[in-house]
């Protein structure tokens, strides 16, 4: 998987979603420089297993709050999030 600033696409997308807010596909493509098909492949997988909420009509996504809290407890403290 390609690296974005030293992170994999999965790590970069996860970090972007950790603030719990809705993010549009276009915002994430631009910010993370992830190809559309790769971004959607990751997002659809996460949505299938109830990690994120994916609104394909409005082309946006956000992490589910229970998953967000779990990850914030498990991740190193140096992960930056916009809370």
ZIVEN-V960641 format. One record per residue. RES is the residue in one small letter. SS is DSSP state (H for helix, E for strand, - for the rest). PHI is phi in degrees with one decimal (none if undefined). Layout:
BEGIN
res = (RES & RES)
ss = (SS & SS)
phi = (PHI & PHI)
END
This chain:
BEGIN
res = (x & x & x & x & x & x & x & x & x & x & x & x & x & x & x & x & x & x & x & x & x & x & x & x & x & x & x & x & x & x & x & x & x & x & x & x & x & x & x & x & x & x & x & x & x & x & x & x & x & x & x & x & x & x & x & x & x & x & x & x & x & x & x & x & x & x & x & x & x & x & x & x & x & x & x & x & x & x & x & x & x & x & x)
ss = (- & - & E & E & - & - & E & E & H & H & H & H & H & H & H & H & H & - & - & - & - & - & E & E & H & H & H & H & H & H & H & H & - & - & - & H & H & H & H & H & H & H & H & H & H & H & H & H & - & - & - & E & E & E & E & - & - & - & - & E & E & E & E & - & H & H & H & H & H & H & H & H & H & H & - & - & - & - & - & - & - & - & -)
phi = (none & -65.8 & -99.4 & -124.1 & 58.6 & 87.4 & -110.7 & -74.4 & -58.9 & -63.3 & -63.2 & -63.6 & -66.5 & -59.3 & -62.1 & -65.2 & -86.3 & -64.0 & -77.3 & 83.3 & -84.4 & -71.5 & -131.1 & -77.8 & -57.3 & -62.3 & -59.6 & -70.5 & -57.6 & -67.2 & -66.8 & -99.1 & 55.2 & -103.1 & -62.1 & -54.7 & -64.3 & -69.5 & -59.9 & -70.0 & -62.0 & -63.8 & -62.6 & -65.8 & -63.0 & -61.5 & -65.4 & -57.5 & -102.4 & 60.5 & -92.1 & -133.1 & -101.7 & -119.4 & -108.7 & -73.4 & -68.1 & -93.3 & 54.3 & -147.7 & -151.5 & -154.1 & -77.1 & -73.0 & -60.7 & -62.8 & -67.5 & -58.5 & -61.5 & -60.3 & -67.0 & -63.6 & -72.3 & -88.2 & -80.5 & -59.3 & -65.9 & -80.3 & -74.6 & -86.9 & -134.5 & -97.6 & -86.7)
END
